[in-house]
Amino acid sequence: MHLYKYKYKDTGVKVVNSNNMTPKEIVEYLDKYVIGQANAKRVIAIALRNRWRRMQLDSTMAQEVTPKNILMIGSTGVGKTEIARRLAKMMGMPFIKVEASKYTEVGFVGRDVESMVRDLALEALSIAKKEASEANKDKIEAYVENKIIEKLLPPLPQGATEAKQADYDRLFAKKQEQLANGELDDLKVEIEVSGKSIDVSSAGNVPPEMAEVQESIIQVIGGMNKKKKKQVSVKEAKKLLEFEAQKELFNEEELKQVAMQKAQSGGIIFIDEIDKVAVSANSNSRQDPSKEGVQRDLLPIVEGSSVKTKIGQLDTDHILFIAAGAFHLSKPSDLIPELQGRFPLRVELDSLTQETLYRILTEPENSLVKQYVALLGVEDLELNFEEEALRAIAKYSAIANEKTEDIGARRLHTVMERLLEDISFEADTLSGEVEIKKELVDQKLGELVQSEDTTRYIL
């Protein structure tokens, strides 16, 4: 009998530098989290590598090389969104994921499609600020340290004797050491901080011109630029002054230029649920403002246009667009022809077999089994799964997908919750090891799966 054991251990967040990863390295990274779908991974890996290749060309040729946008087609739960999530964590460049169904045609109430480009610009600015903070970490720490110690130990007046200056320097050094060790964290200090700014542009459906007017009015009425005195603990002051240090040390315009370069040259927009804006020929909803009109509005952005954002006019010519959809009720050919042409690379994702579901349960670094072991490990309960039990879970999940709607790997969540419901409820009264055997899986899931009605409503 083989037991599947996993001891949870927090290994920390692994930061991956994807700027010059080869296609093989990108696929290898995705393999840790997404099982199968080799074709989709290869296409995306090549597209990402081509971004890096383009950046190595001279400016004239680089302008001519445009990204080949990708359309991913596959049933729900086969890994389309998971690939996007992992790309977002892997990418060092601006990456956003949006839902096509949330947008409406220009002129109707709702979010216009240009807001996705504005969101990308804000993400690029956030990355630029984060990189600048990392590069100037020592300067920021020194700024915060000096501001706090000056409040605790006011500077000497001009003309102080050398002896007093020497005493002051000795006390200053002692305070520095105490601050670094956290001994002063509970003391109260009075600091000056800028008033909170209200970012109206992040609302998404506010036109840039109106956002600028609103920000100007808020500044005049609310006095956003005025500094306010605040009584806080030293621990809180460190965080507040860190933000003030960034405003003092960084040039906002330079950060915007860096963000603009990142967004235009390496930005990626992942448009999920693209099938929800496709309109079949037999449909009566052709006038739906959230469908065909959205497709028409997407055309110029995907093809290449200039959008006004918080960081300036952003050209979308070299932004990579990856669209994904299940296309259960429609087909890719139901998209308007012009939009189909903007996504020349098409990838069909495979449906999940029983063997694939078993691999999803056991192989990924964040597999479902490992998650449940970690969760119940908090209660000092050690879950051990027999391999036969895991095979049975995969089998029942595959049968449930066949008998009802195929929801892919998401079926595993439902099945695992049903299987471990009693153990999870009684976890505080149990202790030691709990073995999940095939007999328990058959008992909990066998009858449910046999009846199509119970499968439809319970699993």
DRENDO-1510 file (C-alpha; in Angstrom, 1 decimal, always signed):
<recs>
REC; n; res; u; v; w
REC; 1; MET; +0.0; +0.0; +0.0 .
REC; 2; HIS; +1.4; +3.4; -1.0 .
REC; 3; LEU; +0.6; +6.4; +1.1 .
REC; 4; TYR; +0.7; +9.9; -0.3 .
REC; 5; LYS; +2.3; +11.9; +2.5 .
REC; 6; TYR; +3.1; +15.6; +2.4 .
REC; 7; LYS; +4.6; +17.7; +5.2 .
REC; 8; TYR; +3.7; +21.4; +4.8 .
REC; 9; LYS; +6.7; +23.7; +4.9 .
REC; 10; ASP; +6.7; +27.4; +4.2 .
REC; 11; THR; +9.5; +27.9; +1.7 .
REC; 12; GLY; +8.8; +31.6; +1.1 .
REC; 13; VAL; +7.9; +33.3; -2.2 .
REC; 14; LYS; +10.2; +32.5; -5.1 .
REC; 15; VAL; +10.9; +35.6; -7.3 .
REC; 16; VAL; +11.4; +34.7; -10.9 .
REC; 17; ASN; +13.2; +37.0; -13.3 .
REC; 18; SER; +11.4; +36.4; -16.5 .
REC; 19; ASN; +12.9; +39.2; -18.6 .
REC; 20; ASN; +15.3; +36.9; -20.4 .
REC; 21; MET; +13.9; +33.4; -19.7 .
REC; 22; THR; +14.1; +31.0; -22.6 .
REC; 23; PRO; +10.9; +29.3; -23.9 .
REC; 24; LYS; +12.0; +26.0; -22.2 .
REC; 25; GLU; +12.5; +27.8; -18.8 .
REC; 26; ILE; +9.1; +29.4; -19.1 .
REC; 27; VAL; +7.4; +26.1; -19.9 .
REC; 28; GLU; +9.3; +24.5; -17.0 .
REC; 29; TYR; +8.1; +27.2; -14.6 .
REC; 30; LEU; +4.5; +26.8; -15.8 .
REC; 31; ASP; +4.8; +23.0; -15.5 .
REC; 32; LYS; +5.1; +23.4; -11.7 .
REC; 33; TYR; +1.6; +24.8; -11.5 .
REC; 34; VAL; -0.4; +23.8; -14.6 .
REC; 35; ILE; -0.6; +20.1; -15.6 .
REC; 36; GLY; -0.7; +19.3; -19.3 .
REC; 37; GLN; -1.6; +21.8; -22.0 .
REC; 38; ALA; +1.9; +21.6; -23.5 .
REC; 39; ASN; +0.8; +23.3; -26.7 .
REC; 40; ALA; -0.6; +26.4; -25.0 .
REC; 41; LYS; +2.5; +26.7; -22.8 .
REC; 42; ARG; +4.8; +26.5; -25.9 .
REC; 43; VAL; +2.9; +29.2; -27.8 .
REC; 44; ILE; +2.8; +31.6; -24.8 .
REC; 45; ALA; +6.5; +30.9; -24.1 .
REC; 46; ILE; +7.5; +31.7; -27.6 .
REC; 47; ALA; +5.4; +34.9; -27.5 .
REC; 48; LEU; +7.1; +36.0; -24.3 .
REC; 49; ARG; +10.5; +35.2; -25.7 .
REC; 50; ASN; +9.8; +37.2; -28.8 .
REC; 51; ARG; +9.1; +40.2; -26.5 .
REC; 52; TRP; +12.7; +39.9; -25.3 .
REC; 53; ARG; +14.1; +39.4; -28.8 .
REC; 54; ARG; +12.3; +42.5; -30.0 .
REC; 55; MET; +13.9; +44.6; -27.3 .
REC; 56; GLN; +17.4; +43.5; -28.5 .
REC; 57; LEU; +16.8; +44.9; -32.0 .
REC; 58; ASP; +17.7; +48.4; -33.2 .
REC; 59; SER; +14.9; +50.9; -32.8 .
REC; 60; THR; +13.9; +51.0; -36.6 .
REC; 61; MET; +13.4; +47.2; -36.8 .
REC; 62; ALA; +11.8; +47.0; -33.4 .
REC; 63; GLN; +9.1; +49.4; -34.5 .
REC; 64; GLU; +8.2; +47.0; -37.4 .
REC; 65; VAL; +8.0; +43.9; -35.2 .
REC; 66; THR; +4.5; +43.6; -33.8 .
REC; 67; PRO; +3.3; +41.0; -31.2 .
REC; 68; LYS; +1.3; +38.0; -32.4 .
REC; 69; ASN; -1.8; +38.1; -30.2 .
REC; 70; ILE; -3.1; +34.7; -28.9 .
REC; 71; LEU; -6.6; +33.3; -28.6 .
REC; 72; MET; -6.9; +30.4; -26.1 .
REC; 73; ILE; -9.9; +28.1; -26.6 .
REC; 74; GLY; -10.9; +25.5; -24.1 .
REC; 75; SER; -13.6; +24.3; -21.7 .
REC; 76; THR; -13.9; +25.9; -18.2 .
REC; 77; GLY; -11.5; +24.5; -15.6 .
REC; 78; VAL; -8.7; +23.3; -18.0 .
REC; 79; GLY; -6.1; +25.9; -17.0 .
REC; 80; LYS; -6.6; +29.0; -19.1 .
REC; 81; THR; -7.0; +31.4; -16.1 .
REC; 82; GLU; -4.4; +29.5; -14.1 .
REC; 83; ILE; -1.8; +30.1; -16.8 .
REC; 84; ALA; -2.7; +33.8; -16.7 .
REC; 85; ARG; -2.3; +33.8; -12.9 .
REC; 86; ARG; +1.1; +32.2; -13.0 .
REC; 87; LEU; +2.2; +34.5; -15.8 .
REC; 88; ALA; +1.3; +37.5; -13.6 .
REC; 89; LYS; +3.5; +36.2; -10.8 .
REC; 90; MET; +6.3; +35.3; -13.1 .
REC; 91; MET; +6.4; +38.5; -15.2 .
REC; 92; GLY; +8.6; +41.4; -14.3 .
REC; 93; MET; +6.8; +43.5; -16.8 .
REC; 94; PRO; +3.3; +45.1; -16.5 .
REC; 95; PHE; +0.6; +42.4; -16.7 .
REC; 96; ILE; -3.2; +42.7; -16.0 .
REC; 97; LYS; -6.0; +40.3; -16.3 .
REC; 98; VAL; -9.5; +41.6; -17.2 .
REC; 99; GLU; -12.9; +40.1; -17.9 .
REC; 100; ALA; -14.4; +41.0; -21.3 .
REC; 101; SER; -17.9; +40.7; -19.9 .
REC; 102; LYS; -17.4; +43.7; -17.6 .
REC; 103; TYR; -17.0; +46.2; -20.5 .
REC; 104; THR; -19.7; +48.1; -22.3 .
REC; 105; GLU; -19.8; +50.0; -25.6 .
REC; 106; VAL; -18.8; +53.6; -25.5 .
REC; 107; GLY; -21.8; +55.8; -24.8 .
REC; 108; PHE; -23.4; +53.3; -22.4 .
REC; 109; VAL; -23.1; +53.3; -18.6 .
REC; 110; GLY; -20.2; +51.0; -17.5 .
REC; 111; ARG; -16.5; +50.6; -18.1 .
REC; 112; ASP; -15.2; +51.4; -21.6 .
REC; 113; VAL; -12.5; +49.1; -23.1 .
REC; 114; GLU; -9.8; +51.9; -22.9 .
REC; 115; SER; -9.9; +51.5; -19.2 .
REC; 116; MET; -7.9; +48.3; -19.5 .
REC; 117; VAL; -5.0; +50.3; -21.0 .
REC; 118; ARG; -5.3; +52.8; -18.2 .
REC; 119; ASP; -5.2; +49.9; -15.7 .
REC; 120; LEU; -2.0; +48.6; -17.4 .
REC; 121; ALA; -0.5; +52.1; -17.1 .
REC; 122; LEU; -1.2; +52.2; -13.3 .
REC; 123; GLU; +0.3; +48.7; -13.0 .
REC; 124; ALA; +3.4; +49.8; -14.9 .
REC; 125; LEU; +3.7; +52.9; -12.6 .
REC; 126; SER; +3.4; +50.7; -9.5 .
REC; 127; ILE; +6.2; +48.4; -10.8 .
REC; 128; ALA; +8.4; +51.4; -11.5 .
REC; 129; LYS; +7.9; +52.8; -8.0 .
REC; 130; LYS; +8.6; +49.4; -6.5 .
REC; 131; GLU; +11.9; +49.0; -8.4 .
REC; 132; ALA; +12.9; +52.5; -7.5 .
REC; 133; SER; +12.2; +51.8; -3.8 .
REC; 134; GLU; +14.3; +48.6; -4.0 .
REC; 135; ALA; +17.2; +50.5; -5.7 .
REC; 136; ASN; +17.1; +53.3; -3.1 .
REC; 137; LYS; +16.3; +51.2; +0.0 .
REC; 138; ASP; +19.3; +52.6; +1.9 .
REC; 139; LYS; +18.4; +56.2; +1.2 .
REC; 140; ILE; +14.8; +55.6; +2.3 .
REC; 141; GLU; +15.9; +53.9; +5.5 .
REC; 142; ALA; +18.3; +56.7; +6.3 .
REC; 143; TYR; +15.6; +59.4; +5.6 .
REC; 144; VAL; +13.1; +57.6; +7.9 .
REC; 145; GLU; +15.7; +57.0; +10.6 .
REC; 146; ASN; +16.8; +60.7; +10.7 .
REC; 147; LYS; +13.2; +62.0; +10.8 .
REC; 148; ILE; +12.3; +59.8; +13.7 .
REC; 149; ILE; +15.4; +60.4; +15.8 .
REC; 150; GLU; +15.1; +64.2; +15.2 .
REC; 151; LYS; +11.7; +64.0; +16.9 .
REC; 152; LEU; +13.0; +62.0; +19.8 .
REC; 153; LEU; +16.3; +63.9; +20.0 .
REC; 154; PRO; +15.9; +67.5; +18.8 .
REC; 155; PRO; +19.0; +68.9; +17.0 .
REC; 156; LEU; +21.4; +71.1; +18.9 .
REC; 157; PRO; +21.2; +74.9; +18.3 .
REC; 158; GLN; +23.9; +76.5; +16.2 .
REC; 159; GLY; +27.1; +77.4; +18.0 .
REC; 160; ALA; +27.0; +74.5; +20.4 .
REC; 161; THR; +30.3; +73.5; +21.9 .
REC; 162; GLU; +32.3; +70.6; +20.6 .
REC; 163; ALA; +31.7; +68.7; +23.9 .
REC; 164; LYS; +28.0; +69.0; +23.5 .
REC; 165; GLN; +28.2; +68.0; +19.9 .
REC; 166; ALA; +30.2; +64.9; +20.9 .
REC; 167; ASP; +27.6; +64.0; +23.5 .
REC; 168; TYR; +24.8; +64.6; +21.0 .
REC; 169; ASP; +26.5; +62.3; +18.4 .
REC; 170; ARG; +26.9; +59.6; +21.0 .
REC; 171; LEU; +23.2; +59.8; +22.0 .
REC; 172; PHE; +22.2; +59.9; +18.3 .
REC; 173; ALA; +24.2; +56.7; +17.6 .
REC; 174; LYS; +22.6; +55.0; +20.7 .
REC; 175; LYS; +19.1; +56.0; +19.4 .
REC; 176; GLN; +20.0; +54.6; +16.0 .
REC; 177; GLU; +20.9; +51.3; +17.6 .
REC; 178; GLN; +17.7; +51.2; +19.7 .
REC; 179; LEU; +15.6; +52.1; +16.6 .
REC; 180; ALA; +17.1; +49.3; +14.6 .
REC; 181; ASN; +16.5; +46.8; +17.4 .
REC; 182; GLY; +12.8; +47.9; +17.7 .
REC; 183; GLU; +13.3; +49.1; +21.3 .
REC; 184; LEU; +11.6; +52.4; +20.5 .
REC; 185; ASP; +8.6; +51.0; +18.6 .
REC; 186; ASP; +6.1; +51.8; +21.3 .
REC; 187; LEU; +7.1; +55.4; +21.9 .
REC; 188; LYS; +4.8; +58.2; +20.5 .
REC; 189; VAL; +6.1; +60.8; +18.1 .
REC; 190; GLU; +4.5; +63.7; +16.2 .
REC; 191; ILE; +5.2; +63.6; +12.5 .
REC; 192; GLU; +4.1; +65.6; +9.5 .
REC; 193; VAL; +2.5; +63.6; +6.6 .
REC; 194; SER; +0.9; +64.7; +3.4 .
REC; 195; GLY; -2.9; +64.6; +3.2 .
REC; 196; LYS; -4.5; +61.5; +1.6 .
REC; 197; SER; -4.9; +61.9; -2.2 .
REC; 198; ILE; -8.0; +60.5; -3.9 .
REC; 199; ASP; -7.1; +58.8; -7.2 .
REC; 200; VAL; -10.3; +59.2; -9.2 .
REC; 201; SER; -8.6; +57.8; -12.3 .
REC; 202; SER; -8.6; +54.4; -10.8 .
REC; 203; ALA; -12.4; +54.2; -10.9 .
REC; 204; GLY; -12.0; +52.9; -14.5 .
REC; 205; ASN; -15.2; +54.5; -16.0 .
REC; 206; VAL; -14.1; +58.1; -15.4 .
REC; 207; PRO; -12.8; +59.7; -18.6 .
REC; 208; PRO; -9.2; +61.0; -18.2 .
REC; 209; GLU; -10.2; +64.7; -18.9 .
REC; 210; MET; -12.9; +64.6; -16.2 .
REC; 211; ALA; -10.5; +62.8; -13.8 .
REC; 212; GLU; -8.0; +65.7; -14.2 .
REC; 213; VAL; -10.7; +68.3; -13.4 .
REC; 214; GLN; -11.9; +66.3; -10.4 .
REC; 215; GLU; -8.4; +66.0; -9.0 .
REC; 216; SER; -7.8; +69.7; -9.4 .
REC; 217; ILE; -11.1; +70.5; -7.6 .
REC; 218; ILE; -10.2; +68.1; -4.8 .
REC; 219; GLN; -6.8; +69.6; -4.4 .
REC; 220; VAL; -8.3; +73.1; -4.1 .
REC; 221; ILE; -11.1; +72.2; -1.7 .
REC; 222; GLY; -9.4; +69.5; +0.3 .
REC; 223; GLY; -5.9; +70.9; +0.5 .
REC; 224; MET; -4.4; +67.6; -0.5 .
REC; 225; ASN; -0.8; +69.0; -0.7 .
REC; 226; LYS; -0.9; +70.4; +2.8 .
REC; 227; LYS; +1.0; +68.5; +5.5 .
REC; 228; LYS; -0.8; +67.4; +8.6 .
REC; 229; LYS; +0.6; +66.7; +12.0 .
REC; 230; LYS; -0.1; +63.3; +13.4 .
REC; 231; GLN; +0.6; +61.6; +16.7 .
REC; 232; VAL; +1.6; +57.9; +16.1 .
REC; 233; SER; +3.9; +55.2; +17.5 .
REC; 234; VAL; +7.4; +54.9; +16.1 .
REC; 235; LYS; +6.4; +51.6; +14.4 .
REC; 236; GLU; +3.6; +53.3; +12.5 .
REC; 237; ALA; +5.8; +56.3; +11.8 .
REC; 238; LYS; +8.3; +54.1; +10.0 .
REC; 239; LYS; +5.6; +53.1; +7.4 .
REC; 240; LEU; +4.2; +56.6; +7.0 .
REC; 241; LEU; +7.6; +58.2; +6.6 .
REC; 242; GLU; +8.7; +55.6; +4.1 .
REC; 243; PHE; +5.9; +56.9; +1.8 .
REC; 244; GLU; +7.0; +60.5; +2.5 .
REC; 245; ALA; +10.6; +59.5; +1.6 .
REC; 246; GLN; +9.5; +58.1; -1.7 .
REC; 247; LYS; +7.8; +61.4; -2.6 .
REC; 248; GLU; +10.9; +63.4; -1.5 .
REC; 249; LEU; +13.5; +61.3; -3.1 .
REC; 250; PHE; +11.9; +60.2; -6.4 .
REC; 251; ASN; +11.1; +62.3; -9.4 .
REC; 252; GLU; +7.5; +61.5; -10.4 .
REC; 253; GLU; +8.0; +62.5; -14.0 .
REC; 254; GLU; +11.0; +60.2; -14.4 .
REC; 255; LEU; +9.0; +57.3; -12.9 .
REC; 256; LYS; +6.2; +58.0; -15.3 .
REC; 257; GLN; +8.7; +57.8; -18.2 .
REC; 258; VAL; +10.0; +54.5; -17.0 .
REC; 259; ALA; +6.5; +53.2; -16.5 .
REC; 260; MET; +5.5; +54.3; -20.0 .
REC; 261; GLN; +8.5; +52.4; -21.5 .
REC; 262; LYS; +7.6; +49.3; -19.6 .
REC; 263; ALA; +4.0; +49.4; -20.6 .
REC; 264; GLN; +4.6; +50.1; -24.3 .
REC; 265; SER; +7.4; +47.6; -24.8 .
REC; 266; GLY; +6.6; +44.8; -22.4 .
REC; 267; GLY; +2.9; +45.2; -21.4 .
REC; 268; ILE; +0.6; +42.2; -21.5 .
REC; 269; ILE; -3.2; +42.3; -21.3 .
REC; 270; PHE; -5.0; +39.0; -20.7 .
REC; 271; ILE; -8.7; +39.2; -21.7 .
REC; 272; ASP; -10.6; +36.4; -20.1 .
REC; 273; GLU; -14.2; +35.3; -21.0 .
REC; 274; ILE; -13.8; +36.7; -24.6 .
REC; 275; ASP; -16.5; +34.2; -25.6 .
REC; 276; LYS; -19.1; +36.2; -23.6 .
REC; 277; VAL; -19.0; +39.1; -26.0 .
REC; 278; ALA; -19.3; +36.8; -29.1 .
REC; 279; VAL; -22.7; +36.9; -30.7 .
REC; 280; SER; -23.8; +33.9; -32.8 .
REC; 281; ALA; -25.8; +34.4; -36.0 .
REC; 282; ASN; -28.9; +32.9; -34.5 .
REC; 283; SER; -28.8; +35.1; -31.4 .
REC; 284; ASN; -31.4; +37.9; -30.8 .
REC; 285; SER; -29.0; +39.9; -28.7 .
REC; 286; ARG; -26.9; +41.5; -31.5 .
REC; 287; GLN; -27.8; +44.9; -30.2 .
REC; 288; ASP; -26.5; +44.1; -26.7 .
REC; 289; PRO; -24.1; +47.0; -25.8 .
REC; 290; SER; -21.8; +44.7; -23.9 .
REC; 291; LYS; -21.2; +42.4; -26.8 .
REC; 292; GLU; -20.7; +43.4; -30.4 .
REC; 293; GLY; -20.1; +47.0; -29.5 .
REC; 294; VAL; -17.4; +45.9; -27.1 .
REC; 295; GLN; -15.8; +43.9; -30.0 .
REC; 296; ARG; -15.8; +47.0; -32.2 .
REC; 297; ASP; -14.2; +49.1; -29.4 .
REC; 298; LEU; -11.5; +46.5; -28.9 .
REC; 299; LEU; -10.4; +46.6; -32.5 .
REC; 300; PRO; -8.4; +49.9; -32.4 .
REC; 301; ILE; -6.8; +49.0; -29.1 .
REC; 302; VAL; -5.6; +45.6; -30.1 .
REC; 303; GLU; -4.5; +46.8; -33.6 .
REC; 304; GLY; -2.6; +49.8; -32.1 .
REC; 305; SER; -3.8; +53.2; -31.0 .
REC; 306; SER; -2.9; +55.9; -28.5 .
REC; 307; VAL; -4.8; +56.1; -25.2 .
REC; 308; LYS; -4.6; +58.9; -22.6 .
REC; 309; THR; -3.6; +57.6; -19.2 .
REC; 310; LYS; -2.3; +58.9; -15.9 .
REC; 311; ILE; +1.3; +58.6; -17.1 .
REC; 312; GLY; +0.7; +60.1; -20.5 .
REC; 313; GLN; -0.3; +59.1; -24.1 .
REC; 314; LEU; +0.3; +55.3; -24.2 .
REC; 315; ASP; +0.6; +53.6; -27.6 .
REC; 316; THR; -0.8; +50.0; -27.7 .
REC; 317; ASP; +1.1; +49.0; -30.9 .
REC; 318; HIS; +3.4; +46.6; -29.1 .
REC; 319; ILE; +1.3; +45.4; -26.2 .
REC; 320; LEU; +0.7; +41.7; -26.3 .
REC; 321; PHE; -3.0; +40.6; -26.0 .
REC; 322; ILE; -3.9; +37.1; -24.9 .
REC; 323; ALA; -7.6; +36.3; -25.0 .
REC; 324; ALA; -9.3; +33.2; -23.6 .
REC; 325; GLY; -12.8; +31.7; -23.7 .
REC; 326; ALA; -14.6; +28.4; -23.3 .
REC; 327; PHE; -16.9; +29.0; -26.3 .
REC; 328; HIS; -19.6; +26.7; -25.0 .
REC; 329; LEU; -22.5; +28.7; -26.5 .
REC; 330; SER; -20.6; +30.3; -29.3 .
REC; 331; LYS; -17.6; +29.7; -31.6 .
REC; 332; PRO; -14.5; +31.8; -32.3 .
REC; 333; SER; -16.0; +32.4; -35.8 .
REC; 334; ASP; -18.9; +34.3; -34.1 .
REC; 335; LEU; -16.5; +37.1; -33.2 .
REC; 336; ILE; -16.6; +39.8; -35.8 .
REC; 337; PRO; -14.1; +39.0; -38.6 .
REC; 338; GLU; -11.9; +42.1; -37.9 .
REC; 339; LEU; -11.3; +41.0; -34.3 .
REC; 340; GLN; -10.6; +37.4; -35.3 .
REC; 341; GLY; -7.8; +38.8; -37.5 .
REC; 342; ARG; -6.2; +40.6; -34.6 .
REC; 343; PHE; -5.6; +37.2; -32.9 .
REC; 344; PRO; -3.6; +35.2; -35.4 .
REC; 345; LEU; -2.4; +32.5; -33.0 .
REC; 346; ARG; -5.1; +30.1; -31.8 .
REC; 347; VAL; -4.5; +27.4; -29.2 .
REC; 348; GLU; -7.0; +24.7; -28.2 .
REC; 349; LEU; -6.6; +23.4; -24.7 .
REC; 350; ASP; -7.3; +19.8; -24.1 .
REC; 351; SER; -10.1; +18.5; -21.9 .
REC; 352; LEU; -9.0; +16.8; -18.7 .
REC; 353; THR; -8.8; +13.0; -18.5 .
REC; 354; GLN; -8.9; +10.9; -15.4 .
REC; 355; GLU; -5.1; +10.6; -15.5 .
REC; 356; THR; -4.7; +14.4; -15.8 .
REC; 357; LEU; -7.0; +14.9; -12.9 .
REC; 358; TYR; -4.9; +12.5; -10.8 .
REC; 359; ARG; -1.8; +14.4; -11.8 .
REC; 360; ILE; -3.4; +17.7; -10.8 .
REC; 361; LEU; -4.2; +16.3; -7.4 .
REC; 362; THR; -0.6; +15.3; -6.7 .
REC; 363; GLU; +2.0; +17.0; -8.9 .
REC; 364; PRO; +1.7; +20.9; -8.7 .
REC; 365; GLU; +3.6; +22.7; -6.0 .
REC; 366; ASN; +0.3; +24.1; -4.7 .
REC; 367; SER; -1.8; +20.9; -5.4 .
REC; 368; LEU; -5.2; +20.5; -3.7 .
REC; 369; VAL; -4.0; +17.6; -1.6 .
REC; 370; LYS; -1.1; +19.7; -0.2 .
REC; 371; GLN; -3.5; +22.6; +0.5 .
REC; 372; TYR; -5.8; +20.3; +2.6 .
REC; 373; VAL; -2.8; +18.7; +4.4 .
REC; 374; ALA; -1.5; +22.2; +5.3 .
REC; 375; LEU; -5.0; +23.5; +6.4 .
REC; 376; LEU; -5.7; +20.5; +8.7 .
REC; 377; GLY; -2.1; +20.5; +9.9 .
REC; 378; VAL; -3.0; +23.7; +11.7 .
REC; 379; GLU; -5.2; +21.5; +13.9 .
REC; 380; ASP; -2.3; +19.1; +14.6 .
REC; 381; LEU; -3.9; +16.6; +12.2 .
REC; 382; GLU; -1.8; +14.7; +9.7 .
REC; 383; LEU; -3.7; +13.6; +6.6 .
REC; 384; ASN; -2.3; +10.7; +4.6 .
REC; 385; PHE; -3.8; +9.7; +1.3 .
REC; 386; GLU; -3.5; +6.2; -0.2 .
REC; 387; GLU; -2.6; +6.3; -3.8 .
REC; 388; GLU; -5.7; +4.2; -4.6 .
REC; 389; ALA; -7.8; +6.8; -2.8 .
REC; 390; LEU; -6.4; +9.6; -5.0 .
REC; 391; ARG; -7.0; +7.5; -8.1 .
REC; 392; ALA; -10.6; +7.0; -7.0 .
REC; 393; ILE; -11.1; +10.7; -6.4 .
REC; 394; ALA; -9.8; +11.4; -9.9 .
REC; 395; LYS; -12.1; +8.7; -11.3 .
REC; 396; TYR; -15.3; +10.0; -9.6 .
REC; 397; SER; -14.4; +13.6; -10.7 .
REC; 398; ALA; -14.0; +12.4; -14.3 .
REC; 399; ILE; -17.4; +10.5; -14.1 .
REC; 400; ALA; -19.1; +13.6; -12.7 .
REC; 401; ASN; -17.7; +15.7; -15.5 .
REC; 402; GLU; -19.0; +13.2; -18.1 .
REC; 403; LYS; -22.5; +12.9; -16.6 .
REC; 404; THR; -23.1; +16.6; -16.1 .
REC; 405; GLU; -21.4; +19.9; -17.2 .
REC; 406; ASP; -17.7; +19.5; -17.7 .
REC; 407; ILE; -16.1; +22.0; -15.3 .
REC; 408; GLY; -12.6; +20.5; -15.5 .
REC; 409; ALA; -10.3; +20.7; -12.5 .
REC; 410; ARG; -12.8; +22.7; -10.5 .
REC; 411; ARG; -14.8; +19.5; -10.0 .
REC; 412; LEU; -11.9; +18.3; -7.7 .
REC; 413; HIS; -12.7; +21.2; -5.3 .
REC; 414; THR; -16.3; +20.0; -4.9 .
REC; 415; VAL; -15.3; +16.3; -4.6 .
REC; 416; MET; -12.6; +17.0; -2.0 .
REC; 417; GLU; -14.9; +19.2; +0.1 .
REC; 418; ARG; -17.5; +16.4; +0.1 .
REC; 419; LEU; -15.0; +13.8; +1.0 .
REC; 420; LEU; -13.3; +15.6; +3.8 .
REC; 421; GLU; -16.4; +17.4; +5.2 .
REC; 422; ASP; -16.8; +15.3; +8.3 .
REC; 423; ILE; -13.0; +15.2; +9.1 .
REC; 424; SER; -12.8; +19.0; +8.6 .
REC; 425; PHE; -15.8; +19.5; +10.9 .
REC; 426; GLU; -14.4; +17.2; +13.7 .
REC; 427; ALA; -10.8; +18.2; +13.2 .
REC; 428; ASP; -10.5; +19.9; +16.6 .
REC; 429; THR; -11.4; +16.7; +18.4 .
REC; 430; LEU; -9.2; +14.4; +16.3 .
REC; 431; SER; -5.4; +14.1; +16.6 .
REC; 432; GLY; -2.5; +12.3; +15.1 .
REC; 433; GLU; -2.7; +10.7; +11.7 .
REC; 434; VAL; -5.8; +10.2; +9.6 .
REC; 435; GLU; -5.6; +7.9; +6.6 .
REC; 436; ILE; -7.8; +8.5; +3.6 .
REC; 437; LYS; -8.4; +5.1; +2.0 .
REC; 438; LYS; -10.2; +4.0; -1.1 .
REC; 439; GLU; -13.0; +2.5; +1.0 .
REC; 440; LEU; -13.8; +6.0; +2.5 .
REC; 441; VAL; -13.8; +7.6; -1.0 .
REC; 442; ASP; -16.2; +4.9; -2.4 .
REC; 443; GLN; -18.5; +5.3; +0.7 .
REC; 444; LYS; -18.6; +9.1; +0.4 .
REC; 445; LEU; -18.8; +9.5; -3.4 .
REC; 446; GLY; -19.8; +6.2; -5.0 .
REC; 447; GLU; -23.6; +6.6; -4.6 .
REC; 448; LEU; -23.6; +10.3; -5.4 .
REC; 449; VAL; -21.8; +9.7; -8.7 .
REC; 450; GLN; -24.0; +6.8; -9.7 .
REC; 451; SER; -27.2; +8.9; -9.7 .
REC; 452; GLU; -27.1; +11.7; -12.3 .
REC; 453; ASP; -29.6; +13.8; -10.4 .
REC; 454; THR; -27.6; +13.8; -7.2 .
REC; 455; THR; -24.4; +14.4; -9.1 .
REC; 456; ARG; -26.0; +17.4; -10.8 .
REC; 457; TYR; -27.1; +19.0; -7.6 .
REC; 458; ILE; -24.4; +17.9; -5.1 .
REC; 459; LEU; -21.2; +17.4; -7.0 .
</recs>
